[in-house]
Amino acid sequence: MFTPVVPSSGLVGWRFLQRTYDTQFQAFTQSSQLTRATDYFAQEISKVGSAEDLVADRRLLEVALGAFGLQDDIDNRFFIKKILEEGTTNDDALANRFSDKRYQDLSSAFGLGPGEQPALQSESFAADIISKYRANSFEVATGTQDDSMRIALFAQREIPNLAQEDISNDAKWFTIMGQPPLRAVFEKSLNLPSSFGQIDIDQQLIIFKDRARAVFGTDEVSQLGAAQDVEDLVTKYIVRSQLDSFNAVTSSASIALTLLQS
């Protein structure tokens, strides 16, 4: 498996990753391990007729979950089966109870819930899932070198999609708050403290929008999806992450020096 190259942390590493992304991504997706996984999914997914069928095939489930960044749930088969079987049509469906929208996206994409149209046999379904799986897998692999790069890549991919969704602006902000990688990017870019998530969710929405207006000149997520706006947002995240890391190391060194001197 090709390992993404991130020569340094912070903005220098991010700029390098951006310049070499296409080449590195191509090398990564051509690796034998990833090719075997995606070829198998393309060949076998149309034979799946139910949530039970999908969770029973670990190789298919790996790609399905990986496409939505839910690869850590690979062993939670009963839970994923419920997510898929209940769909997203009913308000009380399991996927709709989570603030993390990735479960809703997974369930909605497969369409295996009550009154939903299964999408598994459509011509574009396998290709769409595989495309997402490749992108997320590359991001996860990059995260083994530097986790802030993984989060930045995810945000760069997902924010333009979210900006174009036909939902209210508040719903888009709740989506950001419910997806850990997006939330991390916005919290850091808007210089919000780590304890921010402990306050009332509606108050969080107000603060997010206030800070966005102050920093970006708008709180409309639909206006933050342009390439330059996304780059500004991600750059702020990368720079502040590097500063936080530097301050943590400096603080630890200062404590160690104090203990040695005493």
C-alpha positions in Angstrom: 0.0 0.0 0.0 1.4 3.4 -1.0 1.9 5.7 2.0 1.1 9.4 1.4 4.1 11.7 1.8 3.9 14.6 4.2 7.4 16.0 4.6 6.6 18.4 7.5 3.7 19.6 9.6 1.9 22.8 9.3 1.5 25.1 6.3 4.7 23.8 4.6 3.4 20.2 4.7 0.0 21.3 3.6 1.3 23.2 0.6 3.4 20.2 -0.5 0.4 17.9 -0.1 -1.7 20.2 -2.3 0.9 20.4 -5.0 1.5 16.7 -5.1 -2.1 15.5 -4.4 -3.0 14.2 -7.8 0.2 12.2 -8.2 0.0 10.8 -4.7 -3.7 10.0 -4.9 -3.2 8.2 -8.2 -0.4 6.1 -6.8 -2.5 5.3 -3.7 -5.6 4.2 -5.6 -3.5 1.9 -7.9 -2.2 -0.1 -5.0 -3.1 -3.8 -5.1 -4.9 -3.7 -1.7 -7.2 -0.9 -2.7 -7.8 -2.2 -6.2 -8.9 -5.6 -4.9 -11.3 -4.0 -2.5 -12.9 -1.7 -5.1 -13.0 -4.4 -7.8 -14.8 -6.8 -5.5 -17.3 -4.1 -4.5 -18.0 -3.2 -8.1 -18.6 -6.9 -9.0 -20.7 -8.0 -6.0 -22.7 -5.0 -4.7 -25.5 -5.4 -7.2 -26.2 -8.9 -5.8 -27.0 -7.5 -2.3 -30.8 -7.4 -1.7 -30.9 -6.4 2.0 -29.1 -4.9 4.9 -28.5 -8.4 6.2 -26.8 -9.3 3.0 -24.5 -6.3 3.2 -23.3 -6.7 6.8 -22.8 -10.4 6.2 -20.1 -9.6 3.6 -17.2 -8.0 5.4 -15.4 -7.0 2.2 -18.5 -5.2 0.9 -19.1 -3.6 4.3 -15.5 -2.3 4.5 -16.0 -0.3 1.3 -19.5 0.8 2.2 -18.5 2.2 5.6 -15.2 3.5 4.4 -16.9 5.6 1.8 -18.6 7.6 4.6 -15.7 7.7 7.1 -17.4 5.1 9.3 -14.7 2.4 8.9 -14.3 2.1 12.7 -17.8 0.6 12.8 -16.8 -2.4 10.8 -17.4 -4.8 13.8 -20.7 -3.2 14.8 -22.7 -5.3 12.4 -26.0 -5.2 14.3 -25.8 -1.5 14.7 -25.1 -0.9 11.0 -27.9 -3.3 10.0 -30.3 -1.2 12.1 -29.1 2.0 10.5 -29.6 0.6 7.1 -32.9 -1.2 7.7 -34.6 1.8 9.4 -33.6 4.2 6.6 -34.1 7.9 7.0 -37.7 8.5 6.0 -39.1 8.4 9.5 -38.0 11.0 12.0 -37.4 8.4 14.7 -35.2 6.2 12.5 -31.9 5.4 14.2 -29.8 7.2 11.7 -31.8 10.4 12.3 -31.1 10.3 16.0 -27.4 11.0 15.7 -25.9 14.5 15.3 -23.2 12.9 13.1 -24.8 13.1 9.7 -22.6 10.4 8.2 -25.0 7.7 9.4 -27.9 9.4 7.6 -25.8 9.8 4.5 -24.9 6.0 4.6 -28.5 4.9 5.1 -29.9 7.3 2.5 -27.3 6.3 -0.1 -28.2 2.6 0.1 -32.0 3.2 0.3 -32.8 0.0 2.2 -35.3 1.5 4.6 -39.1 1.4 4.6 -40.6 3.1 1.6 -37.2 3.8 0.1 -35.9 2.8 -3.3 -32.8 0.6 -3.1 -30.0 2.2 -5.1 -27.6 -0.8 -5.3 -28.5 -1.8 -8.8 -28.2 1.6 -10.4 -25.4 2.1 -12.8 -23.8 5.0 -10.9 -24.1 3.6 -7.4 -21.0 1.4 -7.2 -18.9 4.1 -9.0 -20.0 6.8 -6.5 -19.4 4.7 -3.4 -16.0 3.6 -4.7 -15.0 7.2 -5.5 -15.9 8.2 -1.9 -14.1 5.2 -0.5 -10.9 6.0 -2.4 -10.9 9.6 -1.2 -11.6 8.8 2.4 -9.0 6.0 2.4 -6.4 8.4 1.1 -7.3 10.8 3.9 -7.1 8.2 6.5 -3.7 7.1 5.3 -2.5 10.7 5.3 -3.7 11.0 8.8 -1.2 8.4 9.9 1.4 10.9 9.0 -0.4 14.0 10.3 -4.0 13.9 11.5 -4.5 17.6 10.9 -3.9 16.9 7.2 -6.5 14.2 7.2 -9.1 16.6 8.7 -8.1 19.4 6.3 -8.5 17.1 3.2 -11.9 16.0 4.4 -13.0 19.6 4.9 -11.7 20.6 1.5 -13.7 17.8 -0.1 -17.0 18.1 1.9 -17.5 21.8 2.4 -18.3 22.6 -1.3 -20.8 19.7 -1.2 -22.5 20.9 1.9 -22.6 24.5 0.6 -24.6 23.3 -2.4 -27.1 21.2 -0.5 -30.7 22.3 -0.7 -31.3 22.8 3.0 -31.5 25.8 5.3 -28.4 27.7 6.4 -29.0 26.6 10.0 -29.3 23.0 8.9 -25.9 23.3 7.2 -24.4 24.6 10.5 -25.9 21.8 12.4 -24.4 19.4 9.9 -21.0 21.0 10.5 -21.5 20.7 14.3 -22.4 17.1 13.9 -19.5 16.0 11.7 -16.3 15.8 13.9 -13.8 16.7 11.1 -15.8 19.7 9.9 -16.5 20.8 13.4 -12.8 20.6 14.2 -11.9 22.8 11.2 -14.5 25.5 11.9 -13.8 25.5 15.7 -10.0 25.9 15.1 -10.4 28.4 12.2 -12.8 30.6 14.3 -10.5 30.3 17.3 -13.2 28.7 19.6 -12.0 26.9 22.8 -12.1 23.1 23.1 -14.8 23.4 25.8 -17.1 25.2 23.3 -19.0 21.9 22.5 -20.3 21.7 26.1 -22.7 24.6 25.9 -26.3 24.4 24.6 -26.4 23.5 20.9 -28.6 26.4 19.9 -26.1 28.8 21.6 -23.3 27.1 19.7 -25.1 27.9 16.5 -25.4 31.6 17.4 -21.7 31.8 18.3 -20.6 29.9 15.2 -22.5 32.3 13.0 -21.3 35.4 14.8 -17.7 34.3 14.5 -18.1 33.4 10.9 -19.5 36.8 10.1 -16.5 38.4 11.9 -13.9 36.2 10.3 -15.3 35.5 6.8 -17.7 38.3 6.4 -20.7 36.0 6.2 -22.4 33.2 8.1 -24.0 31.7 4.9 -22.4 28.3 4.5 -23.5 28.4 0.8 -21.0 31.3 0.3 -18.1 29.5 1.9 -18.0 26.7 -0.7 -15.9 28.5 -3.3 -12.4 27.2 -3.8 -10.7 30.3 -2.4 -13.0 30.5 0.6 -12.4 26.8 1.4 -8.7 27.3 1.1 -8.7 30.3 3.4 -10.7 28.3 6.0 -8.5 25.3 5.8 -5.3 27.4 5.9 -6.5 29.0 9.1 -7.1 25.6 10.6 -3.7 24.3 9.6 -1.8 27.3 10.9 -3.7 27.4 14.2 -3.2 23.6 14.6 0.5 24.1 14.1 0.6 26.9 16.7 -1.3 24.8 19.2 1.1 21.9 18.7 4.1 24.3 19.1 2.6 25.8 22.2 2.0 22.4 23.7 5.6 21.3 23.1 6.9 24.6 24.4 4.7 24.3 27.5 5.8 20.7 28.2 9.5 21.7 27.7 9.0 24.6 30.2 7.5 22.3 32.8 10.2 19.7 32.4 12.9 22.4 32.7 11.2 23.7 35.9 11.1 20.3 37.4 14.8 19.7 36.6 15.8 23.0 38.1 13.9 22.3 41.3 
